[in-house]
Amino acid sequence: MAKYSGRGGGFGGGANMQQLMKQAQKMQQDMARAQEELAETEVVATAGGGMLEIVMTCDRQLVSIKIKPEAVDPDDVEMLEDMLIAGFNEASKLVEQEQERVMGPYSSQMGGLF
């Protein structure tokens, strides 16, 4: 029959739990810094052969949209709408790639901690 000693809560001792807590706190601080970095990082996407440019931060805030005058055809508004959709989707894809690059290491660490 197993005997409970009352020390360490059954998780390998108090020192191991303290170390685990320190690792978790450090990872939380590192993740907060990474999220700040993402908020400050911008991606630039283009569509329509450079006729449209969209700038977005990696926390998904739209910074700017630039449209060249020759892209604006009052008789073909649908083309401009399509370019906007394509540019936004490209910017979103670039944001996802940057988020994975910056936050990816924390995903694997979390699996190792818990």
C-alpha distances in whole Angstrom, upper triangle without the diagonal:
4,6,10,13,15,17,19,18,15,18,19,20,23,26,25,25,28,29,29,31,34,34,34,37,39,38,40,42,43,43,46,48,48,49,52,53,53,55,57,58,60,61,64,65,68,70,73,74,74,76,72,70,67,65,61,59,55,54,56,59,63,65,68,70,73,76,79,82,83,79,81,83,84,84,81,78,76,76,75,72,71,71,69,66,66,66,63,61,62,61,58,57,57,55,52,53,53,50,48,49,48,45,44,42,40,39,37,35,34,32,31,30,28
4,7,10,12,14,15,14,12,15,15,16,19,22,21,21,25,26,25,27,30,30,30,33,35,35,36,39,40,40,42,44,45,45,48,49,50,52,54,54,57,58,61,62,66,67,71,71,71,73,70,67,64,62,58,56,52,51,53,56,60,62,65,67,70,73,76,79,80,77,78,80,81,82,78,76,73,73,72,70,68,68,66,64,64,63,61,59,59,58,55,54,54,52,49,50,50,47,45,46,45,42,41,39,37,36,34,32,31,29,27,26,25
4,6,9,11,13,13,11,14,14,15,18,20,20,20,23,25,24,26,29,29,30,32,34,35,36,38,39,40,42,44,44,45,48,49,50,52,54,55,57,58,62,63,66,68,72,72,72,74,70,68,64,62,59,56,53,51,54,56,60,62,65,67,71,73,76,79,81,77,79,81,82,83,80,77,75,75,73,71,69,69,67,65,65,64,62,60,60,59,56,55,55,53,50,51,51,47,46,47,46,42,41,39,37,36,35,33,31,30,28,27,25
4,6,8,10,9,8,12,12,12,14,17,17,17,20,22,22,23,26,27,27,29,31,32,33,35,37,37,39,41,42,42,45,46,47,49,51,52,55,56,59,61,64,66,69,70,69,71,68,65,62,60,56,53,50,48,51,54,57,59,62,65,68,71,74,77,78,75,76,79,79,81,77,74,72,72,71,68,67,67,65,62,62,62,59,57,58,56,53,53,53,51,48,49,48,45,44,45,43,40,39,37,35,34,33,31,29,28,26,24,23
4,5,8,9,9,12,12,10,13,15,16,16,19,21,21,22,25,26,26,28,30,31,32,34,36,37,38,40,41,42,45,46,47,48,51,52,55,56,60,61,65,67,70,71,70,72,69,66,62,60,56,53,50,49,52,54,58,59,63,65,68,71,74,77,79,76,77,80,80,82,78,76,74,73,72,69,68,68,66,64,63,63,60,58,59,57,54,54,54,51,49,49,49,45,44,45,43,40,40,37,35,35,34,31,30,29,27,25,24
4,7,6,8,11,11,10,11,14,15,14,17,19,19,20,23,24,24,26,28,29,30,32,34,35,36,38,39,40,42,44,45,46,48,50,53,54,58,59,63,65,68,69,68,70,66,64,60,58,54,51,48,46,49,51,55,57,60,63,66,69,72,75,77,74,75,77,78,80,76,73,71,71,70,67,66,66,64,61,62,61,58,56,57,55,52,52,52,49,47,48,47,44,43,43,42,39,38,36,33,33,32,30,28,28,26,24,23
4,6,7,9,9,6,7,11,12,11,13,16,16,17,20,21,22,23,25,27,27,29,31,32,34,36,37,38,40,41,42,44,46,47,50,52,56,57,61,63,67,67,66,68,65,62,58,56,52,49,46,44,47,50,53,55,58,61,64,67,70,73,75,72,73,76,77,78,75,72,70,70,68,66,65,64,62,60,60,59,56,55,55,53,50,50,50,47,45,46,45,42,40,41,39,36,36,34,31,31,30,27,26,26,24,21,21
4,5,6,6,4,4,8,8,8,10,12,13,14,16,18,18,20,22,23,24,26,28,28,30,32,33,34,36,38,39,40,42,43,47,48,52,53,57,59,63,63,62,64,61,58,55,52,48,45,42,41,44,46,50,51,55,57,60,63,66,70,71,68,69,72,73,75,71,68,67,66,65,62,61,61,58,56,56,55,53,51,51,50,47,46,46,44,41,42,41,38,37,37,35,32,32,30,27,28,27,24,22,23,20,18,17
4,6,8,7,7,11,11,9,12,14,14,14,17,19,18,20,23,23,24,26,28,28,30,32,33,34,36,38,39,40,42,43,46,48,52,53,56,58,62,63,62,63,60,57,54,51,48,45,42,40,43,45,49,51,54,56,60,63,66,69,70,67,68,71,72,73,70,67,65,65,63,61,60,60,57,55,55,54,51,50,50,49,46,46,46,43,41,41,40,37,36,37,35,32,32,30,27,27,26,24,22,22,20,17,16
4,6,7,9,12,11,10,13,15,14,15,18,19,19,21,24,24,25,27,29,29,31,33,34,35,37,39,39,41,43,44,47,48,52,53,56,58,62,62,61,63,60,57,54,52,48,45,42,40,43,46,49,51,55,57,60,63,66,69,70,67,69,71,72,73,70,67,65,65,63,61,60,59,57,55,55,54,51,50,50,49,46,45,45,43,40,41,40,37,36,37,35,32,31,29,27,26,25,23,21,21,19,17,15
4,6,8,10,8,7,11,12,10,12,15,15,15,18,20,20,21,24,25,25,28,30,30,31,34,35,36,37,40,40,43,44,48,49,53,55,58,59,58,60,57,54,51,48,45,42,39,37,40,43,46,48,51,54,57,60,63,66,67,64,65,68,69,70,67,64,62,62,60,58,57,56,54,52,52,51,48,47,47,45,42,42,42,39,37,37,37,34,32,33,31,28,28,26,23,23,22,19,18,17,15,13,12
4,7,8,6,7,11,11,11,13,15,16,17,19,21,21,23,25,26,27,29,31,31,33,35,36,37,39,41,41,45,46,49,51,54,56,60,60,59,61,58,55,52,50,46,43,40,39,42,45,48,50,53,55,58,61,64,67,69,66,67,70,71,72,69,66,64,64,62,60,59,58,56,54,54,53,50,49,48,47,44,43,43,41,39,39,38,35,33,34,32,30,29,26,24,24,23,20,19,19,16,14,14
4,6,6,7,9,10,11,13,15,16,17,19,20,21,23,25,26,27,29,31,32,33,35,36,38,39,41,42,45,47,51,52,56,58,62,62,61,63,60,57,54,51,47,44,41,40,43,45,49,50,54,56,59,62,65,69,70,67,69,71,73,74,71,68,66,65,64,62,61,60,58,56,55,54,52,50,50,48,46,45,45,42,40,40,39,36,35,36,34,31,31,28,26,26,25,22,21,21,19,16,16
4,5,5,6,9,10,11,12,14,15,16,18,20,21,23,24,26,27,29,30,31,33,35,36,37,39,40,44,45,49,51,55,57,61,61,60,62,59,55,52,49,46,43,40,38,42,44,47,49,52,55,58,61,64,67,69,66,67,70,71,73,70,67,65,65,63,61,60,59,57,55,55,53,51,49,49,47,45,45,44,41,39,40,38,35,35,35,33,30,30,27,25,26,25,22,21,22,19,16,17
4,5,5,6,9,10,11,12,14,15,17,18,20,21,23,24,26,27,29,30,32,33,35,36,38,39,42,44,48,50,53,56,60,60,58,60,57,54,51,48,45,41,38,37,41,43,47,48,51,54,57,60,63,66,67,65,66,69,71,72,69,66,65,64,62,60,59,58,56,54,54,52,50,49,48,46,44,44,43,40,38,38,37,34,33,33,31,29,29,26,24,25,24,20,20,21,18,15,17
4,5,5,6,9,10,11,12,14,15,16,18,20,21,22,24,26,27,28,30,31,33,35,36,37,40,42,46,47,51,53,57,57,56,58,55,52,49,46,43,39,36,35,39,41,45,46,49,52,55,58,60,64,65,63,64,67,68,70,66,64,62,61,59,57,56,55,53,51,51,50,47,46,46,44,41,41,40,38,36,36,34,32,30,30,29,26,26,23,21,22,20,17,17,17,15,12,13
4,5,5,6,9,10,10,12,14,15,16,18,20,21,23,24,25,27,29,30,31,33,35,36,39,41,44,46,50,52,56,56,55,57,54,50,47,44,41,38,35,34,37,39,43,44,47,50,53,56,59,62,64,61,62,65,66,68,65,62,60,60,58,56,55,54,52,50,49,48,46,44,44,42,40,39,39,36,34,35,33,30,30,30,28,25,25,23,20,21,20,17,16,17,14,11,12
4,5,5,6,9,10,11,12,14,15,17,18,20,21,23,24,26,27,29,30,32,33,35,38,40,44,46,49,52,56,56,54,56,53,50,47,44,40,37,34,33,36,38,42,43,46,49,52,55,58,61,63,61,62,65,66,68,65,62,60,60,58,56,55,54,51,50,50,48,45,45,44,42,40,40,39,36,34,35,33,30,30,30,27,25,25,23,20,22,21,17,17,18,16,13,14
4,5,5,6,9,10,11,12,14,15,16,18,20,21,22,24,26,27,28,30,32,33,36,38,42,44,47,50,54,54,52,54,51,48,45,42,39,35,32,32,35,37,41,42,45,48,51,54,56,60,61,59,60,63,65,66,63,60,59,58,56,54,53,52,50,48,48,46,44,43,42,40,38,38,37,34,33,32,31,28,27,27,25,23,23,20,18,19,18,15,15,16,14,11,13
4,5,5,6,9,10,11,12,14,15,16,18,20,21,22,24,26,27,29,30,31,34,36,40,41,45,47,51,51,50,52,49,46,43,40,37,33,30,29,33,35,38,40,43,46,49,52,54,58,59,57,58,61,62,64,60,58,56,55,53,51,50,49,47,46,45,44,41,40,40,38,35,35,34,32,30,30,29,26,25,25,23,20,20,18,15,16,16,12,12,13,11,8,10
4,5,5,6,9,10,10,12,14,15,16,18,20,21,23,24,26,27,29,30,33,35,39,41,45,47,51,51,50,51,48,45,42,39,36,32,29,28,31,33,37,38,42,44,47,50,53,57,58,56,57,60,61,63,60,57,55,55,53,51,50,49,46,45,45,43,41,40,39,37,35,35,34,31,30,30,28,25,25,25,23,20,21,19,16,17,17,14,13,15,13,10,11
4,5,5,6,9,10,11,12,14,15,17,18,20,21,23,24,26,27,29,32,34,38,40,44,46,50,50,49,51,47,44,41,38,35,31,28,27,31,33,36,37,41,44,46,50,52,56,57,55,56,59,61,63,59,57,55,54,52,51,50,49,46,45,44,43,40,40,39,37,35,35,33,31,29,29,27,25,25,24,22,20,21,18,15,18,17,14,14,16,14,11,14
4,5,5,6,9,10,10,12,14,15,16,18,20,21,22,24,26,27,30,32,35,37,41,44,47,48,46,48,45,42,39,36,33,29,26,26,29,31,35,36,39,42,44,47,50,54,55,53,54,57,59,60,57,54,53,52,50,48,47,46,44,42,42,40,38,37,36,34,32,32,31,28,27,26,25,22,21,21,19,17,17,14,12,14,14,10,10,13,11,8,11
4,5,5,6,9,10,10,12,14,15,16,18,20,21,22,25,25,29,30,34,36,40,42,46,46,45,47,43,40,37,34,31,27,24,23,27,29,32,34,37,40,43,46,49,52,53,51,52,55,56,58,55,52,50,50,48,46,45,44,42,40,40,38,36,35,34,32,30,30,29,26,25,25,23,20,20,20,18,15,16,14,11,13,13,10,9,12,11,8,10
4,5,5,6,9,10,11,13,14,15,17,18,20,21,23,24,28,30,34,36,40,42,46,46,45,46,43,40,36,33,30,27,24,23,26,28,32,32,36,39,42,45,48,51,53,51,52,55,56,58,55,52,51,50,48,46,45,44,42,40,40,38,36,35,35,32,30,31,29,26,25,26,24,21,21,21,18,16,18,16,13,15,16,13,12,15,14,12,13
4,5,5,6,9,10,11,12,14,15,17,18,20,21,22,26,28,32,34,38,41,44,45,43,45,42,38,35,32,29,25,23,22,26,27,31,31,35,38,40,44,47,50,52,49,51,54,55,57,54,51,50,49,47,45,45,43,41,40,39,37,35,34,34,31,29,29,28,25,24,24,22,19,20,19,16,14,16,14,11,14,15,11,12,15,14,12,15
4,5,5,6,9,10,10,12,14,15,16,18,20,21,24,26,29,31,35,38,42,42,40,42,39,36,33,30,27,23,20,19,23,25,29,29,33,36,38,41,44,48,49,47,48,51,53,54,51,48,47,46,44,42,41,40,38,37,36,34,32,31,31,28,26,26,25,22,21,21,19,16,16,16,13,11,13,10,8,11,11,8,9,12,12,10,13
4,5,5,6,9,10,11,12,14,15,17,19,20,23,25,29,31,35,37,41,42,40,41,38,35,32,29,25,22,19,18,21,23,27,28,31,34,37,40,43,46,48,46,47,50,51,53,50,47,46,45,43,41,40,39,37,35,35,33,31,30,30,27,25,26,25,21,21,21,19,16,17,17,14,12,14,13,9,12,14,11,10,14,14,12,14
4,5,5,6,9,10,11,12,14,15,17,18,22,24,28,31,34,37,41,41,39,41,38,34,31,28,25,21,19,18,21,23,26,27,30,33,36,39,42,46,47,45,46,50,51,53,50,47,46,45,43,41,41,39,37,36,36,34,31,31,30,28,26,26,25,22,21,22,19,17,18,17,14,13,15,14,11,14,16,13,13,17,17,15,17
4,5,5,6,9,10,11,12,14,16,16,20,22,26,28,32,35,39,39,37,39,36,32,29,26,23,19,17,16,20,22,25,26,29,32,34,38,40,44,46,43,45,48,49,51,48,46,44,43,41,40,39,37,35,34,34,31,29,29,28,25,24,24,22,19,19,19,16,14,15,14,11,10,12,11,9,12,14,11,12,16,16,15,17
4,5,5,6,9,10,10,12,14,15,18,20,24,26,30,32,36,37,35,37,33,30,27,24,21,17,14,14,17,19,23,23,27,30,32,36,38,42,43,41,42,45,47,49,45,43,41,41,38,37,36,35,32,31,31,29,26,26,25,23,21,21,20,17,16,17,14,11,12,13,9,7,10,10,7,10,13,11,11,15,15,14,16
4,5,5,6,9,10,11,13,14,18,20,24,26,30,33,36,37,35,36,33,29,26,23,20,16,14,13,16,18,21,22,25,28,31,35,38,41,43,40,41,45,46,48,45,42,41,40,38,36,36,34,32,31,31,29,26,26,26,23,21,22,21,17,17,18,16,13,15,15,11,10,14,13,11,14,16,15,14,18,19,17,19
4,5,5,6,9,10,11,12,16,19,22,25,29,32,35,36,33,35,32,28,25,22,19,15,13,13,17,18,21,21,25,28,30,34,36,40,42,39,41,44,46,48,45,42,41,40,38,36,36,34,32,31,31,28,26,26,25,22,21,22,20,17,18,18,15,13,15,14,10,10,14,13,12,15,17,16,16,20,20,19,21
4,5,5,6,9,10,10,14,16,20,22,26,29,33,33,31,32,29,26,23,20,17,13,11,11,15,16,19,20,23,26,28,32,34,38,39,37,39,42,43,45,42,40,39,37,35,34,33,31,29,28,28,25,23,23,22,19,18,19,16,14,14,14,11,9,11,10,6,7,10,11,10,13,15,14,15,18,19,19,21
4,5,5,6,9,10,13,15,19,21,25,27,31,32,30,31,28,24,21,18,15,11,9,8,12,13,17,17,21,24,27,30,33,36,38,35,37,40,41,43,40,37,36,35,33,31,31,29,27,26,26,24,21,21,21,18,16,17,16,12,13,14,11,9,11,12,8,8,12,13,11,13,17,16,16,19,21,20,21
4,5,5,6,9,12,15,19,21,25,28,32,32,30,31,28,24,21,18,15,11,10,9,13,13,16,16,20,23,26,29,32,35,37,35,36,40,41,43,40,37,37,36,33,32,32,30,27,27,27,24,22,23,22,19,18,19,17,14,15,16,13,11,14,14,11,11,15,16,15,17,20,19,19,23,24,23,25
4,5,5,6,10,13,16,19,23,26,30,30,27,29,26,22,20,16,14,10,9,9,13,14,16,16,19,22,24,28,30,34,36,34,35,38,40,42,39,37,36,35,32,31,31,29,26,26,26,23,21,22,20,17,17,18,15,12,14,14,10,10,13,12,8,10,14,15,14,17,19,19,20,23,24,24,25
4,5,5,8,10,14,16,20,23,27,27,25,27,23,20,17,14,11,7,5,6,9,11,13,14,17,19,22,25,28,31,33,31,32,36,37,39,36,34,33,32,29,28,28,25,23,23,22,20,18,18,17,14,13,14,12,9,11,11,8,7,10,10,8,9,13,14,14,16,19,19,19,22,24,24,25
4,6,8,11,14,17,20,23,27,28,25,26,23,19,16,13,10,6,6,5,8,8,11,11,15,18,21,24,27,30,32,30,31,35,36,38,35,32,32,31,28,27,27,25,22,22,22,20,17,18,18,14,14,16,14,10,13,14,11,10,14,14,11,12,16,18,17,19,22,22,22,25,27,26,27
4,6,10,13,16,20,23,27,27,24,25,22,18,16,12,10,6,7,8,11,10,12,11,14,18,20,23,26,29,31,30,31,34,36,38,36,33,33,31,28,28,28,26,23,24,23,20,18,20,19,15,15,17,14,12,15,15,12,12,15,15,12,14,18,19,19,21,24,24,24,27,29,28,30
4,7,10,13,17,20,24,24,21,23,20,16,14,10,8,6,6,8,10,10,12,11,14,16,18,22,24,28,30,28,29,33,35,37,34,31,31,29,27,26,26,23,21,22,21,18,16,17,16,12,13,14,11,9,12,12,9,10,13,12,11,13,16,18,18,20,23,23,24,27,28,28,30
4,7,10,13,17,20,20,18,19,16,12,10,6,5,4,6,9,9,9,9,8,10,13,15,18,21,24,26,24,26,29,31,33,30,28,27,26,23,23,22,20,18,18,18,14,13,15,13,9,11,13,9,8,12,12,9,11,15,14,13,16,18,20,21,22,25,26,27,29,31,31,33
4,7,10,14,17,17,15,17,14,10,8,6,5,6,7,10,10,10,10,10,11,12,14,17,19,22,24,22,24,27,29,31,28,26,25,23,21,21,20,17,15,16,15,11,11,12,10,7,9,10,6,7,10,10,9,11,14,13,14,16,18,21,22,22,25,26,27,29,31,32,33
4,7,10,14,14,11,13,10,7,6,5,7,9,10,14,12,12,10,10,9,10,11,13,15,19,20,18,20,24,26,28,25,23,23,20,18,18,17,14,13,14,13,9,10,11,9,6,10,11,8,9,13,13,12,15,17,17,17,20,21,24,25,26,28,30,31,32,35,35,37
4,7,11,11,9,11,8,6,5,7,8,11,12,15,13,14,11,12,11,10,11,12,14,18,18,16,18,21,24,25,22,20,19,17,15,15,14,11,10,11,9,6,8,9,6,5,9,9,8,10,13,13,13,16,18,18,19,21,22,25,27,27,29,31,32,33,35,37,38
4,7,7,5,7,5,4,6,9,11,15,16,19,16,16,14,14,12,10,9,10,11,15,15,13,15,18,21,22,19,18,17,14,13,14,12,9,9,11,8,6,9,10,8,8,12,12,11,14,16,16,17,19,21,21,23,25,26,29,30,30,32,35,35,37,39,40,41
4,6,5,6,5,7,9,12,14,18,19,21,18,18,16,16,14,11,11,10,11,14,13,11,14,16,19,19,16,15,14,11,10,11,9,6,8,9,6,5,9,10,8,10,13,13,13,16,18,18,19,22,23,24,25,27,28,31,33,32,34,37,37,38,41,42,43
4,5,5,6,9,12,15,18,21,22,25,22,22,19,19,16,13,12,10,10,13,11,8,12,13,16,17,14,13,13,9,9,11,9,6,9,11,8,8,12,13,12,14,17,17,17,20,22,22,23,25,27,27,29,31,31,35,36,36,38,40,41,42,44,46,46
4,6,8,10,13,16,19,22,23,26,23,23,20,20,18,15,13,11,11,14,12,10,14,16,19,20,17,17,16,13,12,15,13,10,12,14,11,11,14,15,13,15,18,18,17,20,22,22,23,26,27,27,29,31,32,35,36,36,38,41,41,42,45,46,47
4,5,7,10,13,16,19,21,24,21,21,18,17,15,12,10,9,8,12,11,10,13,16,19,20,18,17,17,14,12,15,14,10,12,14,12,10,13,15,13,13,17,17,16,19,21,21,22,24,26,26,27,30,31,34,35,35,37,40,40,42,44,45,46
4,7,10,14,17,20,22,25,22,21,18,17,14,11,8,6,5,8,8,6,9,12,15,17,14,14,14,11,9,12,12,8,10,13,12,10,13,15,14,15,18,19,18,21,23,23,24,26,28,28,30,32,33,36,37,37,40,42,42,44,46,47,48
4,7,10,13,17,19,21,18,17,14,14,11,7,6,5,6,10,10,8,10,13,16,18,15,14,14,11,9,11,11,7,7,10,9,7,10,12,11,12,15,16,16,17,20,21,21,23,26,26,27,29,30,33,34,34,37,39,39,41,43,44,45
4,7,10,14,16,18,15,15,11,11,8,6,5,7,9,12,13,11,14,17,19,21,19,17,17,15,12,13,13,9,9,11,10,7,9,12,10,9,13,14,13,15,18,18,18,20,23,23,24,26,27,30,31,32,34,36,37,38,41,42,42
4,7,10,13,14,12,11,8,8,6,5,7,9,12,15,17,14,16,19,21,23,20,18,18,16,13,13,13,10,8,10,10,6,7,10,9,7,10,12,11,12,15,16,16,18,20,21,21,23,25,28,29,29,32,33,34,35,38,39,39
4,7,10,12,10,9,6,5,5,6,9,12,15,18,20,18,19,23,24,27,24,21,21,20,17,17,17,14,12,13,13,9,9,12,10,7,10,12,10,10,14,15,14,16,19,19,19,21,23,26,26,27,30,31,31,33,36,36,37
4,6,8,6,6,4,5,7,9,12,15,18,21,23,21,22,25,27,29,26,23,23,22,19,18,18,16,13,14,14,10,9,11,10,7,8,11,9,8,11,13,12,13,16,17,16,18,20,23,23,24,27,28,28,30,33,33,34
4,5,5,5,7,7,10,12,15,19,22,25,27,24,26,29,30,33,30,27,26,25,22,22,22,19,17,17,17,14,12,14,13,9,10,12,10,7,11,12,10,11,14,15,13,15,18,20,20,21,24,25,25,28,30,30,31
4,5,7,9,10,13,16,18,21,24,28,29,27,28,31,33,35,32,29,28,27,24,23,23,21,18,18,18,15,13,13,13,9,9,10,8,5,8,9,7,7,11,11,10,11,14,17,17,18,21,22,22,24,26,26,27
4,6,9,11,14,17,20,23,26,29,31,28,29,32,33,35,32,29,29,28,25,24,24,22,19,19,19,17,14,15,15,11,10,12,11,8,10,12,10,8,12,14,12,12,15,18,17,18,21,22,21,24,26,26,26
4,6,9,12,14,17,20,23,26,28,25,26,29,30,32,29,26,25,24,22,20,20,19,16,15,16,14,10,12,12,9,7,11,10,7,9,12,11,10,14,15,15,15,17,20,20,20,23,24,24,26,29,29,29
4,6,9,12,15,18,22,24,27,24,24,28,28,31,28,25,25,24,21,20,20,19,15,16,17,14,11,13,14,11,10,14,13,10,13,15,14,13,17,18,17,18,21,23,23,23,27,27,27,29,32,32,32
4,6,8,12,15,18,21,23,20,21,24,25,27,25,22,22,21,18,17,18,16,12,13,14,12,9,12,13,9,10,14,13,11,14,17,15,16,19,20,20,20,23,26,26,26,29,30,30,32,35,35,35
4,7,10,14,17,19,22,20,21,24,25,28,26,23,23,22,19,18,19,17,14,16,16,13,12,15,15,11,13,16,14,13,16,18,16,17,21,21,20,22,25,27,27,28,31,32,32,34,37,37,37
4,7,10,13,16,18,16,17,21,22,25,23,20,20,19,16,16,17,15,12,14,15,11,11,14,14,11,14,17,15,15,18,20,18,20,23,23,23,25,27,30,30,31,34,35,35,37,40,40,40
4,7,10,13,15,13,13,17,18,21,19,16,17,16,12,13,14,11,9,12,12,9,9,13,13,11,14,16,16,16,19,20,20,21,24,25,25,27,29,32,32,32,35,37,37,39,41,42,42
4,7,9,12,10,11,15,17,20,18,16,17,15,12,13,15,11,10,14,14,11,12,15,15,13,16,19,18,18,22,23,22,24,27,27,27,29,31,34,35,35,38,40,40,42,44,45,45
4,6,8,7,8,11,14,16,14,13,14,12,9,11,13,10,9,13,13,11,13,16,16,15,18,20,19,21,24,25,24,27,29,29,30,32,34,37,37,38,40,42,42,44,47,47,48
4,6,6,7,11,14,16,15,14,16,13,11,14,15,12,12,16,15,13,16,19,18,18,21,23,22,23,26,27,27,29,32,32,33,35,36,39,40,40,43,45,45,47,49,50,51
4,5,6,9,11,14,13,13,15,13,11,14,16,13,14,18,18,16,19,22,21,21,24,26,25,27,30,30,30,33,35,35,36,38,40,43,44,44,47,48,49,50,53,54,54
4,5,7,11,12,12,12,14,12,10,14,15,13,15,18,17,17,19,22,21,22,25,26,26,28,30,31,31,34,36,36,37,39,40,44,45,45,47,49,50,51,54,55,55
4,6,10,11,9,9,11,8,7,10,11,9,11,14,14,13,16,18,18,19,22,23,23,25,27,28,29,31,33,34,35,37,38,41,42,42,44,47,47,48,51,52,52
4,6,9,8,7,10,9,7,10,12,11,12,15,16,15,17,20,20,21,23,25,25,27,29,30,31,33,35,36,37,38,40,43,44,44,46,48,48,50,53,53,54
4,5,5,6,9,8,8,11,13,12,14,17,17,18,20,22,23,23,26,27,28,30,32,33,34,36,38,39,40,41,42,46,47,46,49,51,51,52,55,56,56
4,5,6,9,10,9,12,14,14,15,18,19,20,21,23,25,25,27,29,30,31,34,35,36,37,39,41,42,43,44,48,48,48,51,53,52,54,57,57,57
4,6,9,9,10,12,14,15,17,18,20,21,23,24,25,27,29,30,31,33,35,36,37,39,41,42,43,44,45,49,50,49,52,54,53,54,58,59,58
4,5,6,7,9,10,12,13,15,16,17,19,21,22,23,25,27,28,29,31,33,34,35,37,38,40,41,42,45,46,45,48,50,50,51,54,55,55
4,5,5,6,9,10,11,13,14,15,17,19,20,21,23,25,26,27,29,31,32,33,35,36,38,39,40,43,44,43,46,48,47,49,52,53,52
4,5,5,6,9,10,11,12,14,15,16,18,20,21,23,24,26,27,29,30,31,33,35,36,37,38,41,42,41,44,46,45,46,50,51,50
4,5,5,6,9,10,10,12,14,15,16,18,20,21,22,24,26,27,29,30,32,33,35,36,36,40,41,40,42,45,45,46,49,50,50
4,5,5,6,9,10,10,12,14,15,16,18,20,21,22,24,26,27,28,30,32,33,34,35,39,39,38,41,44,43,44,47,48,48
4,5,5,6,9,10,11,12,14,15,17,18,20,21,23,25,26,27,29,30,32,32,33,37,37,37,39,42,41,42,45,46,46
4,5,5,6,9,10,11,12,14,15,16,18,20,21,23,24,26,27,29,30,31,32,35,36,35,38,40,40,41,44,45,45
4,5,5,6,8,10,10,12,14,15,16,18,20,21,22,24,26,27,28,30,30,34,35,34,37,39,39,40,43,44,44
4,5,5,6,8,10,10,12,14,15,16,18,20,21,22,24,26,27,28,29,33,33,32,35,37,37,38,41,42,42
4,5,5,6,9,10,10,12,14,15,17,18,20,21,23,24,26,26,27,31,31,30,33,36,35,36,39,40,40
4,6,5,6,9,10,11,12,14,15,17,18,20,21,23,24,25,26,30,30,29,32,35,34,35,38,40,40
4,5,5,6,9,10,11,12,14,15,17,18,20,21,23,24,25,28,29,29,31,34,34,35,38,39,39
4,5,5,6,9,10,10,12,14,15,16,18,20,21,22,23,27,27,26,29,31,31,32,35,36,36
4,5,5,6,9,10,11,12,14,15,17,19,20,21,21,25,26,25,27,30,29,30,33,35,35
4,5,5,6,9,10,11,12,14,15,17,19,20,20,24,25,24,27,29,29,30,33,34,35
4,5,5,6,9,10,11,12,14,15,16,18,19,22,23,23,26,28,28,29,32,33,33
4,5,5,6,9,10,10,12,14,15,16,17,21,21,20,23,25,25,26,29,30,31
4,5,5,6,9,10,11,12,14,15,15,19,20,19,22,24,24,25,28,29,30
4,5,5,6,9,10,11,12,14,15,18,19,19,21,24,24,25,28,29,30
4,5,5,6,9,10,11,12,13,16,17,17,20,22,22,24,26,27,28
4,5,5,6,9,10,10,11,14,15,14,17,19,19,21,23,24,25
4,5,5,6,9,10,10,13,15,14,16,19,20,21,23,25,25
4,5,5,6,8,9,12,14,14,16,18,19,21,23,24,25
4,5,5,6,7,11,11,11,14,16,16,18,20,21,22
4,6,5,5,8,10,9,12,14,14,16,18,19,20
4,6,6,8,10,11,12,14,16,17,19,20,22
4,6,7,8,10,12,13,14,17,18,19,21
4,6,6,7,10,10,11,13,15,16,17
4,5,5,7,9,10,12,13,15,16
4,5,6,6,9,10,11,13,15
4,5,5,6,9,10,10,12
4,5,5,7,9,10,11
4,5,5,7,9,11
4,5,5,6,9
4,5,5,6
4,6,6
4,6
4
